[in-house]
Amino acid sequence: MRGGLVGTTVLGELRGAQKPAKGVSLYSRYVNRPAGRYLAAGAYRAGLTPNQVTLVSAAFTLAGIAAVGLVRPSWPLALAVYAALAVGFAFDSADGQLARLTGKGGPAGEWLDHVVDCVKMVALHTAVLISFYRFFELPSDGWLLLPLGFQLAAVVTFCAGLLTEQLKRAAAQGATRAVPDVAANTDGIPSAGKAGGVPPVAAPPSRLRAVALLPVDYGVFCLVFLTLGAPGLFRVVYAVLAAVHTLFLVAFLAKWFRELAALPRNPA
């Protein structure tokens, strides 16, 4: 009874410590984050640290990746690879949730999480390339370039998105520090406070955007490996998703550049 009560309390705290849903696809919002919440609660009760959960995520993911490159495609392999990648992705969500719950997060943990993300991104497409070379009957050797192109699109999206987030965060922190000097009030009350002290309410996340982002969600990418039992089908689905990722990359780069160009310049 006590264990159930503790578990319910932890889940409630985790539910209240979620990242904003803005810019998150439906899969991550309604599948991966809830799964990660239960894994984070279990990790909390087991006494695991966020970094240990990150390493558990890496272990599941790398096991699935190794299987892609080393084992001949089959339906049992497809199920095993998908399970390993999906569980690894859920633990990838759990480490951050556990860090927010326990207050044990920090730059080192964030660094480790990003390193693992980068490794799995590069290694997974490399494993597909190896599998293409070893096991697939390709129409031409040109198909071996496909995983390299997909890998390039994925890595540039990841790195550019991460850099954009850091630059916007730094700009926001700089603007916050400048507020008291630029817009100080004679009575020491911030302007927002004089209007009633209620900060503006954030707009609800767009469901249309959450649907549109599904093709570039890693959880949806994991689903592609359920087709490994039919190599020809896998090759086509993988190629289609690679093309979609490339189109999204172009759109993301244009959007991020506009957003950063609109930020105030740092003084010389």
C-alpha positions in Angstrom: 0.0 0.0 0.0 2.8 2.4 1.0 4.7 1.5 -2.2 1.6 2.3 -4.3 1.1 5.6 -2.6 4.7 6.6 -3.1 4.5 5.6 -6.7 1.4 7.6 -7.2 2.9 10.6 -5.5 6.1 10.4 -7.6 4.1 10.1 -10.9 2.1 13.1 -9.9 5.3 15.2 -9.3 6.7 14.0 -12.6 3.6 14.9 -14.4 3.9 18.4 -13.0 7.5 18.7 -14.0 7.1 18.1 -17.7 8.8 20.2 -20.3 6.5 22.5 -22.4 4.6 20.6 -25.1 5.3 23.4 -27.6 7.2 22.1 -30.6 6.8 18.5 -29.6 5.2 15.9 -31.9 2.2 13.8 -30.9 4.3 10.7 -30.5 6.6 12.3 -28.0 3.8 14.1 -26.2 1.4 11.1 -25.8 3.6 8.1 -26.1 7.2 8.6 -25.2 6.9 11.2 -22.4 4.3 9.2 -20.5 6.3 6.0 -20.9 9.4 7.9 -19.7 7.4 9.1 -16.7 6.7 5.6 -15.5 10.4 4.6 -16.2 11.5 7.7 -14.3 9.3 6.8 -11.3 10.7 3.2 -11.3 14.3 4.6 -11.5 13.5 6.9 -8.6 12.3 4.0 -6.5 15.4 2.0 -7.5 17.7 4.7 -6.4 19.2 5.3 -9.9 20.7 8.7 -10.8 19.8 10.5 -14.0 23.2 9.7 -15.5 22.6 6.0 -14.8 19.3 6.2 -16.6 21.0 7.8 -19.6 23.4 4.9 -19.7 20.5 2.4 -19.6 19.0 4.3 -22.5 22.3 4.0 -24.4 22.6 0.3 -23.6 19.2 -0.5 -25.1 19.7 1.7 -28.1 23.2 0.5 -29.0 22.1 -3.1 -28.6 19.4 -2.5 -31.3 21.8 -0.6 -33.5 24.4 -3.4 -33.3 21.7 -5.9 -34.3 20.8 -3.9 -37.4 24.4 -4.1 -38.7 25.3 -7.6 -37.6 22.2 -9.8 -38.1 20.5 -10.7 -41.4 17.1 -8.9 -41.7 14.0 -10.9 -40.6 10.7 -10.3 -38.8 12.0 -11.4 -35.4 15.0 -9.0 -35.9 12.5 -6.3 -36.8 10.6 -6.7 -33.6 13.7 -6.9 -31.5 15.3 -3.9 -33.0 12.2 -1.8 -32.7 11.7 -2.8 -29.1 15.3 -2.0 -28.2 15.2 1.4 -29.9 11.7 2.3 -28.5 12.7 1.4 -24.9 16.0 3.3 -25.3 14.0 6.3 -26.5 11.7 6.1 -23.5 14.6 5.9 -21.1 16.1 9.0 -22.9 12.9 10.8 -21.8 13.1 9.3 -18.3 16.6 10.7 -17.5 15.6 14.3 -17.9 12.3 13.8 -16.0 14.2 12.1 -13.1 16.7 15.0 -13.1 13.9 17.5 -12.7 12.2 15.4 -10.0 15.4 15.0 -7.9 17.1 18.3 -8.7 20.2 16.3 -9.6 20.5 17.6 -13.2 23.4 19.7 -14.3 25.7 20.6 -17.2 27.5 17.2 -17.0 24.3 15.3 -17.2 23.0 17.4 -20.1 26.4 16.9 -21.9 26.2 13.1 -21.4 22.6 13.1 -22.7 23.5 15.0 -25.9 26.6 12.9 -26.5 24.5 9.7 -26.3 21.9 11.3 -28.7 24.7 12.2 -31.1 26.3 8.7 -31.0 23.0 6.9 -31.6 22.1 9.2 -34.5 25.4 8.6 -36.3 25.6 4.9 -35.4 22.1 4.0 -36.4 22.5 5.2 -40.0 25.9 3.7 -40.1 24.4 0.4 -39.1 21.8 0.7 -41.9 24.6 1.3 -44.4 26.4 -1.8 -43.1 23.2 -3.8 -43.4 22.6 -2.5 -46.9 26.1 -3.6 -47.9 26.0 -7.0 -46.2 22.5 -8.3 -46.6 20.4 -6.2 -49.1 20.0 -6.9 -52.8 20.3 -3.3 -54.0 19.4 -2.2 -57.5 22.7 -0.3 -57.6 25.6 0.7 -55.4 24.1 4.2 -55.4 21.7 3.1 -52.7 24.7 2.9 -50.3 24.8 6.7 -50.4 21.2 6.9 -48.9 22.2 6.3 -45.3 25.0 8.8 -45.6 22.6 11.4 -46.8 20.0 10.6 -44.1 22.8 10.8 -41.5 23.9 14.2 -42.8 20.4 15.6 -42.6 19.9 14.1 -39.1 23.2 15.4 -37.7 22.8 18.9 -39.1 19.2 19.2 -37.8 20.3 18.0 -34.4 23.4 20.3 -34.1 21.7 23.4 -35.7 18.7 23.0 -33.5 20.8 22.6 -30.4 22.9 25.6 -31.2 19.8 27.7 -32.0 18.3 26.8 -28.6 21.5 27.7 -26.8 21.9 31.0 -28.7 18.2 32.0 -28.0 18.6 31.1 -24.3 21.7 33.2 -24.0 20.0 36.1 -25.7 17.0 35.8 -23.4 19.3 35.8 -20.3 21.0 38.9 -21.6 17.7 40.6 -22.1 16.5 39.7 -18.6 19.7 41.1 -17.0 19.2 44.4 -19.0 15.5 44.9 -18.0 16.1 46.7 -14.6 18.5 49.2 -16.3 16.3 49.8 -19.3 12.8 49.9 -17.8 13.2 50.6 -14.1 10.1 52.0 -12.3 10.4 54.8 -9.7 8.6 52.6 -7.2 10.7 49.5 -8.0 7.7 47.5 -9.3 8.2 45.8 -12.7 5.8 47.0 -15.3 4.1 43.6 -15.5 3.5 43.8 -11.7 1.9 47.2 -12.0 -0.6 45.7 -14.4 -1.7 43.2 -11.9 1.3 41.0 -11.4 0.0 38.3 -13.6 2.4 37.1 -16.4 1.0 36.6 -19.8 -0.5 33.2 -20.4 1.3 31.1 -22.9 -0.6 30.0 -26.0 -1.6 26.3 -26.0 0.6 24.1 -28.1 -0.6 23.7 -31.7 -2.0 20.2 -32.4 -1.5 20.8 -36.2 2.2 21.5 -35.6 2.4 18.4 -33.4 1.0 16.3 -36.2 3.3 17.9 -38.8 6.3 17.1 -36.7 5.6 13.4 -36.6 7.8 12.5 -39.6 10.9 13.9 -37.9 10.2 12.4 -34.5 12.8 9.8 -33.5 10.0 7.6 -32.2 8.4 7.5 -35.6 11.8 6.8 -37.1 12.0 3.7 -34.8 8.8 2.4 -36.3 10.5 2.1 -39.7 12.6 -0.8 -38.4 9.4 -2.8 -38.0 9.7 -3.3 -41.8 13.1 -4.9 -41.6 11.5 -8.3 -42.2 10.8 -7.1 -45.7 14.1 -5.6 -46.9 12.6 -4.1 -50.1 9.8 -2.4 -48.1 12.3 -1.2 -45.5 14.5 0.4 -48.2 11.6 2.3 -49.7 10.2 3.5 -46.4 13.7 4.5 -45.2 14.2 6.5 -48.5 10.9 8.3 -48.2 11.6 9.3 -44.6 15.1 10.5 -45.6 13.6 12.7 -48.2 11.1 14.1 -45.7 13.9 14.8 -43.2 15.8 16.7 -45.9 12.8 18.9 -46.7 12.3 19.5 -43.0 15.9 20.4 -42.6 15.7 23.1 -45.2 12.6 24.5 -43.5 14.1 24.4 -40.1 17.3 26.1 -41.2 15.4 29.0 -42.8 13.2 29.3 -39.7 16.0 29.2 -37.2 18.1 31.7 -39.2 15.1 34.2 -39.2 14.6 33.8 -35.5 18.3 34.3 -34.7 18.5 37.3 -37.1 15.6 38.9 -35.2 17.5 38.8 -31.9 19.2 41.9 -30.6 22.9 42.1 -31.5 25.5 41.8 -28.7 27.3 45.1 -28.1 30.7 45.3 -29.6 
